[in-house]
Amino acid sequence: MSDQDEFRPALDEAVALAGRWLGDVRDGHIPPSADVEQVKDALGRELPERGPGAVEVLRHLAEAAEPGLMRIHSPRFHGWVMGGAQPVALAADWLTSAWDQNNGLRAVTPGVAGAEELAAEWLLDLLGLPSGSEVGFVTGATVANLAGLLVARDEVLRRAGWDAAVDGLAGGPQVRLFVGAERHGSVDSAASMAGLGHGRAIPVDDQGRMRVDALAEALAEGEGPAIVVLQAGNIHSGAFDPFSEAIEVAHRAGAWVHVDGAFGLWAAAAPALRPLVAGVADADSWATDAHKTLNVPYDCGIVAVADPGALHRAMAQHAAYLASSDTVADPSDRVPELSRRARGVPVYATLAQLGRQGVAELVQRLADSATVIADGVRGLPGGEVLNDVVYTQVCAAFGSDDRTRAVGEALLADGRALASASTWHGRAVLRFSVSNWLTDAAEASRTVDAVRRAVAAVG
Ligand SMILES: *Cc1c(COP(=O)(O)O)cnc(C)c1O
């Protein structure tokens, strides 16, 4: 048996099973039909003394898990802010697993380190961020926010004469943290993990954008090291903070500016949407996701820091046994992890296929499809759109809170489109997020058809 034959049966089976699952991507029922306990029963709860062959295990796994799978890759899945996986991205992700590179040190794994370094350069270009910035590939925007805040924290303390890396936080100057009142929950979580607490919430306007006058007042009330977290893409309204003005105010006060742009930073890649992020490049650090707008498989987040030294000081590990290449930073100098998969490789492959034009079209298509959904909702009995639809998010209501919730439940039961229930500005809403590469005007119209059926069912 050749080495290849050891792997071939299992990999061929995986291709066949994936083909079966993906073959139904446009028309399959979206929500899962089995719950966790049912899936565990179907999988079998006992650890066997010895199991069957790989092919049999894979078949059984797919059979048992598929009823519990959410069709997140459907073009009419608009829950939370997610996204699917483009074919080239999925295939490159498989290759990345097959190559099995531990991408901590560039001299050890140059094949994937090279692809990630190019992906990083291209990302900075597409997102309009300073070309000298350093980029780390992390698991998602939550960890990208954490990495950004860790760098920010160490750097503002270093400037105040305190070495947090060595001496810790206790006994050092207090770091003042300012966040928007409508920040994403991951900012709170990241700030907690960074030992900063939740900070002070700055009031926002009717679309959830930070009020610069309120930020200026809050910064002026005290002194000492400070961090301001801005947002590109509010999960309810899609709105963007006023970057130019807010960053100027923050920098004048000596604060570090971090931007949570999990899905919103991508507006920079589409010429007609680029004005939404005007001025964002003047910030100090940025977090975004590739597994949302770019549609690569989970888990792929991105942290970028304008000052490479600040990122390296916060993240690098130093040990004699690590064959570091010294003059150039290693992948592990840019992220909290040492051992990790080369999750930037699918980003490289996706950007290589789409090119600048393809990424621009993707982002524009998402925003245009959101407009189709918003227009459709407004035409339904009792349908209202509560936000200014400037990007990919639509916040809909259908009269009273009870009726809006009932429409959401009817839509879930119909299963041909999915939106997530939430509350915004005191009202129950159905949030439609357009983040999937397969969503276009035709699919957005099918979403509206599904909502129309749900509204009719509720009466
Ligand atoms: C999704 C999201 C996050 C968290 O990203 P993960 O990739 O899920 O960790 C943070 N901020 C915003 C605005 C988001 O939409």
The ligand as an SDF file (V2000), in Angstrom:
LIG
                    3D

 15 15  0  0  0  0  0  0  0  0999 V2000
  -19.2780   39.0020   14.7490 C   0  0  0  0  0  0  0  0  0  0  0  0
  -18.7870   40.2390   15.3830 C   0  0  0  0  0  0  0  0  0  0  0  0
  -17.7850   40.2020   16.3610 C   0  0  0  0  0  0  0  0  0  0  0  0
  -17.2440   38.8980   16.9060 C   0  0  0  0  0  0  0  0  0  0  0  0
  -16.6480   38.1710   15.8850 O   0  0  0  0  0  0  0  0  0  0  0  0
  -16.3760   36.6160   16.0120 P   0  0  0  0  0  0  0  0  0  0  0  0
  -15.7020   36.3100   14.7270 O   0  0  0  0  0  0  0  0  0  0  0  0
  -17.7110   35.9620   16.1510 O   0  0  0  0  0  0  0  0  0  0  0  0
  -15.5160   36.3830   17.2050 O   0  0  0  0  0  0  0  0  0  0  0  0
  -17.3100   41.3950   16.8470 C   0  0  0  0  0  0  0  0  0  0  0  0
  -17.8020   42.5670   16.4250 N   0  0  0  0  0  0  0  0  0  0  0  0
  -18.7890   42.6500   15.5030 C   0  0  0  0  0  0  0  0  0  0  0  0
  -19.2700   43.9990   15.0740 C   0  0  0  0  0  0  0  0  0  0  0  0
  -19.3150   41.4810   14.9500 C   0  0  0  0  0  0  0  0  0  0  0  0
  -20.2770   41.5590   14.0260 O   0  0  0  0  0  0  0  0  0  0  0  0
  1  2  1  0
  2  3  1  0
  2 14  2  0
  3  4  1  0
  3 10  2  0
  4  5  1  0
  5  6  1  0
  6  7  2  0
  6  8  1  0
  6  9  1  0
 10 11  1  0
 11 12  2  0
 12 13  1  0
 12 14  1  0
 14 15  1  0
M  END
$$$$
